[in-house]
Amino acid sequence: MILLFTAGSCKKYLDVAPDSDLTEDDVFSSYIGVRGYMDKCYSALSDMHNWQGQSLPRNNINALSDEMGSLYVQDLNRNLNTGDWYNKSKMGEVGWDNDAAEKATPEGNVISNAFICLRIANKVIEKIDQVPGLSGEQRGQLLGQAHFFRAWYYFEIIKRWGGMPIFDKAYSPADNLDLPRVSYHESSEWLISDLDKAVDLLPHVWPSTETGRATKASAMAVKEMAALYDASPLMQNEISSIIQKDYNIERAKLAAKYANDLIKYIKAGTGGIQYRLMTGAEYKNIFYSAPDFASDESLWYRHDAGRRNASRDLRVHYIPQIFSGGTGNDAAAFSPPTQNAVDMYEVIKGGAAYPVNDPANRGSYNPQRPYLNRDPRFYNNIIVPGEEWGVNSTGQKLYMEMYVDGRDFQLTLTNAQVNKRMTSGYVPKKYIWPEANTFIGDYTKYRVNTIYIRVSQVYLDYAEAMNEAYGPNSDPEGYGLTAVQAINLIRNRVGMPNVLPEYTTDKVAFRDRIRNERGVELQFENHRWFDLRRWMIAEDVFSRPIRGVRATPPTNHKTVANKSSLTFTYNYVDLVTEQRVFQKRHYWYPLPANHVDDLFNLAQNPGW
């Protein structure tokens, strides 16, 4: 579909507004018509919490990386994690043609939705001056969102496919669609120019009735993130190559500048904005919130408050069978965190924090007492075997029995839909609360949005860019924050000690700790898969086994009322059903084979 997707295959979008009977003339006859037309770009945003998001039903997208497993047998574990991507047109994440995408909903895959929304944005940009009766404010709002969406959806494409043609118009069948691909850097420069326009046009804040629309901060956040990607090792390759590269220092300098611009904007509270780095005490409410529609840390997000199918979405992805209820596919499909994810959390001892694999074991990490004195974010994000979690309808305490012979563990293993799949022994806590279970049924107590960029990430992006541009301890531009200070700021807010000085001596040593910090702070937020690829370390990471834990309780565990008091014996196992196939060619997704064959100028990605 690819280039033709923008014209021939989506010809219905030339003349009719999606999901309506309005003609194009009707759409562009009023502010309300254009706004409704472009709002499809909000509906099309990906939603990792949606139980069937991206046409990957009951599979959480974070199971593409080493963070989670996927227990429901579907395309993600059957094809994506086995490296079988070629010419899978309707497959979620790597596909580009999906029936659900025709309605531009989160059930369609990202690339399909992106092309639809590029066309919508281009149409608005081209025809904005034909809309009668627009006030200056209305024109700015529409045009600002159009430039923002064109940049956002183009970014969604190039971070998967690499540099692409510049899609700067709504193509018709009469246009030459055989356009050459440009470099990733040229693609990135173009989308950043769109974001600059969006920053100028978008408001600082919207009225409360318009919560969730893109703002100046949203555009600034995408800009700094896109610039960091542009500076990253993978993106230094030409279209015809995939070889190990280093960061581009000049582009890293720009990424650091853009992140600093946003940090200063947030701190200044310009225009009445309320974005901020939330405190450690508020940490859990970054990810689910009430009564507010979104947390103060959310810069760009999919606003699903009040619309989410909370019971199904949360049950399918994050809650094991005893707590989710039933014996069907939904109850069987939750996505367990891996031991690999657990091992990212450092151990605290004597006011310092050490990696669990510290060669001298200075943190005294004990694999038979593995959950003591860990990074506080561990206790926010992951439920361990035997942990107390909620109550039943009579107020009796419940415990997560994801241990050998425990009821959650046994049901997970024996359910027919997860036959031959191995569970890790852990449960994700980050997006759920104790009342979200089949006994209490309070799945709507909080609002859960898919967050694309939050304030914490901006500091992490800044630290990575500063480290690559200037090293860990230098601030030659006078921004007021070194790379080390930015990382420590994120750590300190949750009660974590500073990074050990031995890791801050040079950029190479500190690079590993920055990446680990991202792995902890942004865990389960659909960043790690893209980070592993842009850093060009996915081959190494996936060459090591995906692992889990087998917690064995004492023989009398069924008669012990307080399960959290049980003393377990822990064994760590390779999850043979969760191993990943990743080769050099998988750094970029394959382009549609038939279009590469049919178009002279469309170069396929290497290895496909």
Solvent accessible surface area in square Angstrom, and as a share of the most:
residue,aa,sasa,rsa
1,M,44,0.20
2,I,0,0.00
3,L,2,0.01
4,L,65,0.32
5,F,9,0.04
6,T,6,0.04
7,A,0,0.00
8,G,41,0.39
9,S,51,0.33
10,C,8,0.05
11,K,104,0.44
12,K,107,0.45
13,Y,7,0.03
14,L,21,0.10
15,D,76,0.39
16,V,62,0.36
17,A,6,0.04
18,P,20,0.12
19,D,105,0.54
20,S,41,0.27
21,D,147,0.76
22,L,81,0.41
23,T,71,0.41
24,E,34,0.15
25,D,114,0.59
26,D,65,0.34
27,V,2,0.01
28,F,11,0.04
29,S,58,0.38
30,S,45,0.29
31,Y,34,0.13
32,I,108,0.55
33,G,16,0.15
34,V,0,0.00
35,R,60,0.22
36,G,48,0.46
37,Y,12,0.05
38,M,2,0.01
39,D,40,0.21
40,K,25,0.10
41,C,0,0.00
42,Y,36,0.14
43,S,44,0.28
44,A,2,0.01
45,L,3,0.01
46,S,19,0.12
47,D,6,0.03
48,M,18,0.08
49,H,0,0.00
50,N,22,0.11
51,W,31,0.11
52,Q,62,0.28
53,G,9,0.09
54,Q,10,0.04
55,S,26,0.17
56,L,2,0.01
57,P,30,0.19
58,R,34,0.12
59,N,6,0.03
60,N,0,0.00
61,I,10,0.05
62,N,4,0.02
63,A,0,0.00
64,L,2,0.01
65,S,1,0.01
66,D,6,0.03
67,E,2,0.01
68,M,0,0.00
69,G,1,0.01
70,S,0,0.00
71,L,1,0.01
72,Y,24,0.09
73,V,64,0.37
74,Q,37,0.17
75,D,32,0.17
76,L,0,0.00
77,N,9,0.05
78,R,128,0.47
79,N,21,0.11
80,L,3,0.01
81,N,8,0.04
82,T,63,0.37
83,G,5,0.05
84,D,60,0.31
85,W,3,0.01
86,Y,95,0.36
87,N,74,0.38
88,K,59,0.25
89,S,33,0.21
90,K,107,0.45
91,M,12,0.05
92,G,0,0.00
93,E,1,0.01
94,V,1,0.01
95,G,0,0.00
96,W,11,0.04
97,D,33,0.17
98,N,16,0.08
99,D,104,0.54
100,A,33,0.26
101,A,2,0.02
102,E,93,0.42
103,K,125,0.53
104,A,0,0.00
105,T,33,0.19
106,P,11,0.07
107,E,40,0.18
108,G,1,0.01
109,N,0,0.00
110,V,6,0.03
111,I,0,0.00
112,S,0,0.00
113,N,2,0.01
114,A,0,0.00
115,F,1,0.01
116,I,2,0.01
117,C,0,0.00
118,L,2,0.01
119,R,5,0.02
120,I,0,0.00
121,A,0,0.00
122,N,3,0.01
123,K,27,0.11
124,V,0,0.00
125,I,39,0.20
126,E,83,0.37
127,K,34,0.14
128,I,6,0.03
129,D,110,0.57
130,Q,120,0.53
131,V,10,0.06
132,P,83,0.52
133,G,81,0.78
134,L,38,0.19
135,S,54,0.35
136,G,64,0.62
137,E,126,0.57
138,Q,54,0.24
139,R,89,0.32
140,G,11,0.11
141,Q,27,0.12
142,L,0,0.00
143,L,19,0.10
144,G,0,0.00
145,Q,2,0.01
146,A,0,0.00
147,H,13,0.06
148,F,0,0.00
149,F,0,0.00
150,R,15,0.05
151,A,0,0.00
152,W,6,0.02
153,Y,4,0.01
154,Y,0,0.00
155,F,0,0.00
156,E,8,0.04
157,I,0,0.00
158,I,0,0.00
159,K,13,0.05
160,R,4,0.02
161,W,0,0.00
162,G,2,0.02
163,G,2,0.02
164,M,0,0.00
165,P,2,0.01
166,I,48,0.24
167,F,2,0.01
168,D,73,0.38
169,K,81,0.34
170,A,14,0.11
171,Y,13,0.05
172,S,40,0.26
173,P,79,0.50
174,A,101,0.79
175,D,41,0.21
176,N,106,0.54
177,L,20,0.10
178,D,23,0.12
179,L,36,0.18
180,P,78,0.49
181,R,22,0.08
182,V,36,0.20
183,S,27,0.18
184,Y,7,0.03
185,H,45,0.20
186,E,87,0.39
187,S,0,0.00
188,S,1,0.00
189,E,94,0.42
190,W,39,0.14
191,L,1,0.00
192,I,22,0.11
193,S,47,0.30
194,D,1,0.00
195,L,0,0.00
196,D,59,0.31
197,K,94,0.40
198,A,0,0.00
199,V,33,0.19
200,D,114,0.59
201,L,61,0.30
202,L,1,0.01
203,P,32,0.20
204,H,55,0.25
205,V,72,0.42
206,W,32,0.11
207,P,83,0.52
208,S,91,0.59
209,T,122,0.71
210,E,34,0.15
211,T,45,0.26
212,G,13,0.12
213,R,31,0.11
214,A,0,0.00
215,T,10,0.06
216,K,32,0.14
217,A,0,0.00
218,S,2,0.01
219,A,0,0.00
220,M,28,0.13
221,A,0,0.00
222,V,0,0.00
223,K,31,0.13
224,E,1,0.00
225,M,6,0.03
226,A,1,0.01
227,A,4,0.03
228,L,2,0.01
229,Y,5,0.02
230,D,7,0.04
231,A,0,0.00
232,S,0,0.00
233,P,5,0.03
234,L,0,0.00
235,M,7,0.03
236,Q,31,0.14
237,N,11,0.05
238,E,113,0.51
239,I,39,0.20
240,S,95,0.61
241,S,30,0.19
242,I,14,0.07
243,I,97,0.49
244,Q,109,0.48
245,K,74,0.31
246,D,93,0.48
247,Y,15,0.06
248,N,43,0.22
249,I,83,0.42
250,E,111,0.50
251,R,49,0.18
252,A,0,0.00
253,K,64,0.27
254,L,82,0.41
255,A,3,0.02
256,A,0,0.00
257,K,90,0.38
258,Y,32,0.12
259,A,0,0.00
260,N,15,0.08
261,D,53,0.27
262,L,0,0.00
263,I,4,0.02
264,K,92,0.39
265,Y,26,0.10
266,I,15,0.08
267,K,135,0.57
268,A,78,0.60
269,G,31,0.29
270,T,52,0.30
271,G,45,0.43
272,G,54,0.52
273,I,11,0.06
274,Q,139,0.62
275,Y,36,0.14
276,R,89,0.33
277,L,41,0.20
278,M,12,0.05
279,T,69,0.40
280,G,31,0.29
281,A,104,0.80
282,E,52,0.23
283,Y,10,0.04
284,K,98,0.42
285,N,42,0.22
286,I,3,0.01
287,F,4,0.02
288,Y,13,0.05
289,S,9,0.06
290,A,47,0.36
291,P,116,0.73
292,D,86,0.45
293,F,83,0.35
294,A,16,0.13
295,S,13,0.09
296,D,41,0.21
297,E,0,0.00
298,S,3,0.02
299,L,3,0.02
300,W,3,0.01
301,Y,23,0.09
302,R,23,0.09
303,H,32,0.14
304,D,8,0.04
305,A,8,0.07
306,G,78,0.75
307,R,156,0.57
308,R,32,0.12
309,N,76,0.39
310,A,12,0.09
311,S,43,0.28
312,R,70,0.26
313,D,4,0.02
314,L,0,0.00
315,R,49,0.18
316,V,0,0.00
317,H,1,0.00
318,Y,0,0.00
319,I,2,0.01
320,P,0,0.00
321,Q,6,0.03
322,I,31,0.16
323,F,1,0.00
324,S,4,0.02
325,G,15,0.14
326,G,53,0.51
327,T,102,0.60
328,G,43,0.42
329,N,49,0.25
330,D,19,0.10
331,A,2,0.02
332,A,5,0.04
333,A,0,0.00
334,F,2,0.01
335,S,0,0.00
336,P,1,0.01
337,P,0,0.00
338,T,0,0.00
339,Q,5,0.02
340,N,32,0.16
341,A,0,0.00
342,V,0,0.00
343,D,57,0.30
344,M,19,0.08
345,Y,0,0.00
346,E,9,0.04
347,V,6,0.03
348,I,44,0.22
349,K,101,0.43
350,G,86,0.82
351,G,63,0.61
352,A,20,0.16
353,A,2,0.01
354,Y,29,0.11
355,P,15,0.10
356,V,23,0.13
357,N,122,0.63
358,D,9,0.05
359,P,136,0.85
360,A,75,0.58
361,N,71,0.36
362,R,90,0.33
363,G,6,0.05
364,S,61,0.39
365,Y,40,0.15
366,N,70,0.36
367,P,63,0.39
368,Q,65,0.29
369,R,115,0.42
370,P,3,0.02
371,Y,28,0.11
372,L,110,0.55
373,N,98,0.50
374,R,4,0.02
375,D,2,0.01
376,P,50,0.31
377,R,2,0.01
378,F,1,0.00
379,Y,94,0.36
380,N,29,0.15
381,N,0,0.00
382,I,1,0.01
383,I,0,0.00
384,V,23,0.13
385,P,5,0.03
386,G,2,0.02
387,E,41,0.18
388,E,75,0.34
389,W,24,0.08
390,G,14,0.14
391,V,56,0.32
392,N,26,0.13
393,S,87,0.56
394,T,119,0.69
395,G,48,0.46
396,Q,115,0.51
397,K,113,0.48
398,L,11,0.06
399,Y,18,0.07
400,M,1,0.00
401,E,22,0.10
402,M,2,0.01
403,Y,1,0.00
404,V,50,0.29
405,D,64,0.33
406,G,0,0.00
407,R,95,0.35
408,D,0,0.00
409,F,9,0.04
410,Q,74,0.33
411,L,61,0.30
412,T,6,0.04
413,L,58,0.29
414,T,96,0.56
415,N,19,0.10
416,A,85,0.66
417,Q,75,0.33
418,V,1,0.00
419,N,90,0.46
420,K,166,0.70
421,R,32,0.12
422,M,48,0.22
423,T,0,0.00
424,S,1,0.00
425,G,0,0.00
426,Y,0,0.00
427,V,0,0.00
428,P,1,0.00
429,K,28,0.12
430,K,1,0.01
431,Y,5,0.02
432,I,1,0.01
433,W,4,0.01
434,P,50,0.31
435,E,53,0.24
436,A,1,0.01
437,N,0,0.00
438,T,62,0.36
439,F,68,0.28
440,I,73,0.37
441,G,40,0.39
442,D,49,0.26
443,Y,19,0.07
444,T,104,0.60
445,K,84,0.36
446,Y,41,0.16
447,R,71,0.26
448,V,6,0.03
449,N,8,0.04
450,T,6,0.04
451,I,16,0.08
452,Y,20,0.08
453,I,1,0.00
454,R,2,0.01
455,V,2,0.01
456,S,0,0.00
457,Q,1,0.00
458,V,0,0.00
459,Y,11,0.04
460,L,0,0.00
461,D,2,0.01
462,Y,1,0.00
463,A,0,0.00
464,E,3,0.02
465,A,0,0.00
466,M,0,0.00
467,N,0,0.00
468,E,3,0.01
469,A,13,0.10
470,Y,44,0.17
471,G,9,0.09
472,P,9,0.06
473,N,88,0.45
474,S,51,0.33
475,D,39,0.20
476,P,89,0.56
477,E,97,0.43
478,G,61,0.59
479,Y,31,0.12
480,G,62,0.59
481,L,30,0.15
482,T,17,0.10
483,A,0,0.00
484,V,17,0.10
485,Q,94,0.42
486,A,0,0.00
487,I,0,0.00
488,N,17,0.09
489,L,68,0.34
490,I,0,0.00
491,R,6,0.02
492,N,74,0.38
493,R,32,0.12
494,V,16,0.09
495,G,54,0.52
496,M,4,0.02
497,P,27,0.17
498,N,82,0.42
499,V,10,0.06
500,L,19,0.10
501,P,105,0.66
502,E,82,0.37
503,Y,44,0.17
504,T,16,0.09
505,T,99,0.57
506,D,69,0.36
507,K,57,0.24
508,V,99,0.57
509,A,32,0.25
510,F,0,0.00
511,R,47,0.17
512,D,83,0.43
513,R,21,0.08
514,I,2,0.01
515,R,34,0.12
516,N,31,0.16
517,E,3,0.01
518,R,6,0.02
519,G,4,0.04
520,V,3,0.01
521,E,0,0.00
522,L,4,0.02
523,Q,0,0.00
524,F,0,0.00
525,E,9,0.04
526,N,33,0.17
527,H,11,0.05
528,R,32,0.12
529,W,12,0.04
530,F,5,0.02
531,D,4,0.02
532,L,0,0.00
533,R,4,0.01
534,R,1,0.00
535,W,3,0.01
536,M,8,0.04
537,I,46,0.23
538,A,0,0.00
539,E,57,0.26
540,D,82,0.43
541,V,11,0.07
542,F,18,0.07
543,S,85,0.55
544,R,123,0.45
545,P,54,0.34
546,I,1,0.01
547,R,84,0.31
548,G,0,0.00
549,V,1,0.01
550,R,36,0.13
551,A,1,0.01
552,T,54,0.32
553,P,14,0.09
554,P,51,0.32
555,T,144,0.84
556,N,83,0.43
557,H,9,0.04
558,K,144,0.61
559,T,117,0.68
560,V,35,0.20
561,A,94,0.73
562,N,70,0.36
563,K,26,0.11
564,S,59,0.38
565,S,71,0.46
566,L,17,0.09
567,T,86,0.50
568,F,14,0.06
569,T,75,0.43
570,Y,21,0.08
571,N,80,0.41
572,Y,50,0.19
573,V,40,0.23
574,D,61,0.32
575,L,1,0.01
576,V,106,0.61
577,T,39,0.23
578,E,2,0.01
579,Q,68,0.30
580,R,21,0.08
581,V,68,0.39
582,F,23,0.10
583,Q,96,0.42
584,K,81,0.35
585,R,81,0.29
586,H,2,0.01
587,Y,0,0.00
588,W,14,0.05
589,Y,0,0.00
590,P,0,0.00
591,L,0,0.00
592,P,0,0.00
593,A,13,0.10
594,N,80,0.41
595,H,14,0.06
596,V,31,0.18
597,D,116,0.60
598,D,102,0.53
599,L,26,0.13
600,F,197,0.82
601,N,73,0.37
602,L,4,0.02
603,A,48,0.37
604,Q,36,0.16
605,N,3,0.02
606,P,31,0.19
607,G,56,0.54
608,W,45,0.16
